């Protein structure tokens, strides 16, 4: 009989007023006993709604059955048939909108903690077992992959497993994309990312760092070098700004720059790491998504006394994960909602105040959310030392501007065939944020996986 407790087995966490002063992981993970107890809550439904909700189609009931029996290695084998990065997905996937959002147990009580169980299984295997991966036999064909983020890593791993010679080109000096420059250490330890990346390298993928495709070499030149196909997973690293007065003042960051300095360049460890970062006592983060939460919680850990989330809609409309909002509140982040910046004031070239107006919600807009409308005569000033703009990112224009024949959206995203991820240019595929704009890790992984199998089908049809 399944365990019919209505709530999930709680996840151990650092205390809020301890963790908001360090960069160690907030959530501590299940013990074996906790994982096995939570796994018994799964009903092992015949109609697997949870699997349908997973962008990479992990056989969720099967792996949870193995966890319930204490067969953690077998559970890992089930997961990794479909998901090459389970330790990462278990931490950063928005399960509440995907697998857990479809879980039958969620109709009366909380859904099964699928993400926590996936994380437990991956962490257990990393800690206890040798994960050496043997390269597959070569099929004689080679593919170039551009961008070593979630989409590129997944595509590379899938193709290597199918016997392709894969070269993965990364512009930065570290592999992982948003996993290393965007998501903070306290949510996703970088040592863990490195271990997941190493598995893909062990599978035979050759990784070339510090190569800017579109500058160091173009897509057309890669094809001329004999690659049978190219997958573009270069992400969305170009920050969006509001276009208000004062965004050029010292003390104004894009969230992209702020998080890259802290995460990739390890500014939080200055002077041991050579990259400094200025925060000050009062910080405003403009935006309400996961990136905004990451920036605000990072600023708090870097020593800011008062950190504000400034968002033009209400709490119900915040796009960030509920867990991230909950953690941010626990850590002392101040939510200033229904508030929109109109100008950044400065003194001697540096930020001094953020001018805002109060908002109220009107009729729904095209997104289905109620449109924020400015209240008259509600302008007010907030004293600030730092302002971080976290209102989204767009794809870098470098690849589209150096690749003739590549069709793109007006906002810069590469246009692809949804079923195959193939672009307007023969044998060029794309996926992840470079296609959709900034989205989630798991959706990028799903696109990389779909592209890999489309490439395999195409090359085995045309190159026999």
N, C-alpha and C positions, 0 to 999 in steps of 0.2 A: 504493500500500500504506500502511495506517495505521502510525503510529509505535507500536511495541509496548513502549516503555519502561514499566516497572512502576510507577514513582513519578511524581507530579506534578512539573512544573517548579517548583522552590522559589520561594517569594515573598520578595523582599527585605524586610528589616525593620530598624528601629532596634535597636541593641544594648540588651539589657535594662537595664543599669545607666546607660544614657543616657536611654532613654525613660521610666524610672520617675521621672524628675525634670522631665519636661516634658509638655505636653498636645498635642503634635503627633502626627499619626497614626502608629500603631505599624507597620502594614504599608504598604509604599511602592508597591505595584502592579507589574504586569508592564511590561516594555518591549514594543515591537512584535514584536521577534524572539522573546521569551519567549512571548507570546500565540500567535503563529503556530505555534511548536513544540508548545505544549500542545494547541492545537486539532487538530493532526494525530493526537493520541491517540484522538480520537473515531472509533468504528467505524461511525457513521451507521446504526445498527440499523434494520431494517424495523419491528420492534415497539418502539415508543418508550417504554420504561419510564420514562425520565427526565421526559418530558413529563407522564405520568400522575402523577408524584410532585410536580409543581409546582402549587401552589394557584391560580395564575393561567394555567396552561397555555401558557407560553412555548414556541414551536417551537424547542426547544434544538438538535437536530441541524442545522437550517437555518441558525441564526445562527452556529454553530460552523464550519460549512462555509465561510461567508463570511469568518470570521476567518482560517481556514487559508489562504485565497486572498489575504489582505491587503485585503479589501473591508470595511473597518471601518464605513463609513457605511451600507452595505447591511445589515450585521449589526445595527446600531442600529435600522434600520427594521423588521427582522424582530422584534426584541425588543419594541419599543414598540407593536407592533400589539396586544400583550396586557398589557404591563407599563409603567405610566406612570412608575415610579420606579426605573429599573435601577441607577443609581449607588448608591442606598440599599440595594436588595435584594442587590446584589453584595457588600456589606459586612456586613450584619447578618442575612441569612437563615440559618437552620440547614440549609444545603444537605446536610449529612451525614445528616439525617433525611428529606430530601425528594428533590430531583432526583438528587443525587450518591449518595444512599443506594440508589437504584434502578439506578444505572449498571452495565452489564454488566462494564465494566473493573474494577470493585471486587471481582469474584469472585476475581481473581488479581492482586493488587497494589492500587494506589490508583485510585479513580474519576477520571474526567476532572474537572479543576478548573473546573466550570461556573460557580461563583460568581465566581472570580477572572477568568474570561473575560468574564462579564457586566459586572463592575466595569471592566475594561480598556476595553471598547467604550464604555460610558457616559462614562468619563473622557476618552477620546480625542475623542469628539464634543463634549463640553463645552469642551475645550481648543482644538479646531481648527475647529469649524463653528458657524455661526449657527443657533441653535435656535428662532428665532421661530416661534410657532404662530399660524396664522390662525383666528379664531373661525369656527365652522360657521354656516350660515344658520339663523335662528331658526325653530323649529316652533310658536312661540306659546304654549308651556306653560312653567310655572316650578315649580322644586323648591327647597325649603330643605334644607340639609345642616347638621347640628349636630355640631360638633367637627371641627377641622382636623388630626387625626392621620392615620395611614395609611389607615384605613377611609374617613374623610370626604374626604380628598384624592382617593383613587381613585374613589369614587362621583361626586364633583364632576367630575373629569376625564372620566369615561366619559359622564356625562349631557351635559356641554358638547359633547363630540364628536358626540353624537346630536342636537344642536340645541336643547337646553333652556336656558332662562334660569335659572342657578343662583346662589343666594346661600349662601355658606358662613359660618356663624356660629362664632366662636372665642372662648372665655371669656378666654384669656390675651392678652397684648400681642404675642406672636409666634406665627406659624403653624408647625405641624408636630407638635403633640402630643408624644408620647413621644420623637419624633425630636429635639426641641430641649430638652425638660426632663429626659429620662431617660437617653438614651444619651450617654456622654461624648464630648468632642471627639476624644480619641485613638482612638476607634473609628469615629466618624462626624462628620467636620468640618461645622460648622454653615453655613459658606459654601456648601458643596455642597448641603445641604438647601435653603437659600434659592434656589439656582438651579433645583432641581427644582420647588420651589413656584412659582417665577416662570413656569415653562412652563404650569402649570395656570391661573394668573391670566391669562396671555396667551391662553389658549384661550377666555376670556370669562367665567370664574367671578368673581363679585363677592365679595370677602372682607370681612366685618365683624368686626373684632377687639373685644375687651373687651365682648362680649355674652354674658351668662350665661343661657342658655336654661333656663327654670324659675324665673328670678328677674327678669331684664330683660324677658323675654317668655316666654310659655308655648307649648307645642306647639299647643294649641287656638287660641291667638291667631294663630299663624303661619298656620294653616288659614283662619282668618277673614280674614286679609289677602290671601287669594286664591292661596296656593300649592296646587298640584294634588297634591303629595305631600311628605312630610318623611322624610328619612333621619337616624337618630340614630346617630352614631358617636362618642359622648362619652367612650369609654375607661373605664379602671378606675383612677381617681386617688385612691381612698380607701385609705390604708395599713392593713394588718392589724398588730396587736400581739399579744404573747404572753399578756398578762394576768398578768404576774408583778410582784411587789413591786419598786418602784424605777424603773418605766418613766417616771415623771414627773420624774425628776432632771434637772438641767442636764447636758448632755453626752450625752443620749439622743436620737437622731434616728430617724425613719422613714427608710428608704432613699429614699423619694419626696422628703421635704424636703431631705435631704442632697444628692441629685443635682440637684434643682431649684435649690438655692442655688448649686451649683457650675456647672451647665451653663447654665441659662436666665439666672440672675442674675450669672453670671461671677464668683463669689466667689474663684475661683482667681487672678483678676487684681486683687484688693484691694491697695492702695486706689484703683487706677485705676477699678475698678468699685465702687459704693458698698455692696455687700453683703458683710459679713465672715462668716467661718465658723470655728468653733473645732474643732480636731482633737486637739491634744495629741500626746504621744509614743507612747502605746499605744492602739490601736483594735481593738475586736472587732466584726466584722460577723456577725450571726446569720442563717444561711441558706446555701443552696448553689446557687442559680440564677444566671442571667446578671446579674440586678440586684445580687445579692450580690457577684459578681466585679467589676462596674462600681464599686460603692461602695468595695470594698477597694482596688482599683487607683487610684481617685481619691484616697482618704485617703493612700496612699503618696506620690502626687505632690504632695499638699498639705503634706507635711513630716513625717508620722508615721514614727517609726523602726521600730516593730513593729506590723504589721497582721495580725490573725488572721481566718481564716474559721472560724467555730464552727458545726459542722453535726452533727446528731444521728445521721446514718447514715454509712456508709463512702464511700470514694472512688468505687466502682462505682455507687453510688446518687446521686451528685451530679447534679442535673438540668441544670446549666450545660453549654454547648457545650464539647466537648473542647478546642477552640482557645483558648477563654477561660481554661479551667483551666490549660492549658499556659503561656499568656502570664503569668497571675498567678503561677505558681510561678517562672518565669524572673525576674520582677520582685521576688521576695523576699517574696511573701505567704506567711504561715505557715498551714498547714492543720491545724486542731485538730478532728479527725473523731471520730465516735462520742462526742460531747460535747454536752450539752444544758444551757442556762442555766436556773436555777431562781430566781435573785434578783439584782437589781442593788443593790449596796451604795453608800452615799454618805457624803460628809463635807462638812459646811457646805453642803448642798443640791446638791452636784455629784458625779458618778460617781467612785468610788474603786476598786471591785473588781466583778468579775463572778463570781458563784457558779455553779458548774456541777456536773453529775454525769456520770460516765462511763456509756456505753451499750453494749449488745451487741445484735446482730441476732437476732431470733427468727423465728417463722413469717411468711409473707407476709400482708400486709393486703389491703384491697379494691383498692388501687392495683397490686397484684402485686409490690410491693417488700417485702422483709423488714422486719417491724415492729421499731423500736428499743425495747429493754427496758432499764430503768434497773438499773444494778448497785448492790447494796446497799452502804452505807457508803463511797461513792466521791465524796462532796462535796469540792470543793476551790475555792480562791479564785484568781482571776487578777487581778493589778493592772491597772487600766484607767483611761484618761482619758475615753474616748468609747466608746459602744455604739451601733451602727447596726442597726436591726431590718429585715431584708430577707426577710420570710416571705410576701410576696404582697400584692396589692391587690384591692379590690372596687370595683364601680361606685358613684359618688356617688349618694346617694338623691334628689337634688334633682329630677331629671326624673320619676322614678317617683312621687314624692310630689305632683307638681303636674300629673299627666296622668291624669285619671280614665279608667278603662276599659283601662288598659295592664297586661296580665298580666306578672308577674315571678316569678322563682324565689325560694325562701325566702332565699337568700343575696344577692338583689338584682339578678341578671342578668335582662335583658329576654327574654321568651320569644318566639321567632320560628318561622315555618315554615321548615324547613331548606332547601327548594328555592328559596324566593322571598325570604326574610328579612323577610316581612311579619309585623307584630305582630297582636295581638288588636284593634287599633284601625284602622279603615279608612284606607287610604292612608298609614299610618305604618309605616316600615320601620326596621330596626336591624341593626347588625353590628359585628364587632370585639370588643374587650374588654368592652364594655357588655353583650354577650350571653354571651360565653364565660368571662369573668374574664380576668385577665392571661394573654396568650398571646404569639404572635409577630407581627412586623410583616407578614410575607407572608400569614399567615392572616387578619389584619384587612383587608389589601388584597383578598384573594380574596372576603371577605364584601361589601366595598364594591362590587366589580365585579359580583358576582352580584345585589346589590340594584339597582344601576343598570339592569341589563338587565331585571329583573323589573318595575321601575317603568315602563320604556319599553314593555314589552309590555302592562302593565295600562292605562296611560294611552292607548295607541293603540287599545285595545279599547273602553274606556269613554267616551272623549272625542271620538270621531270625529263 
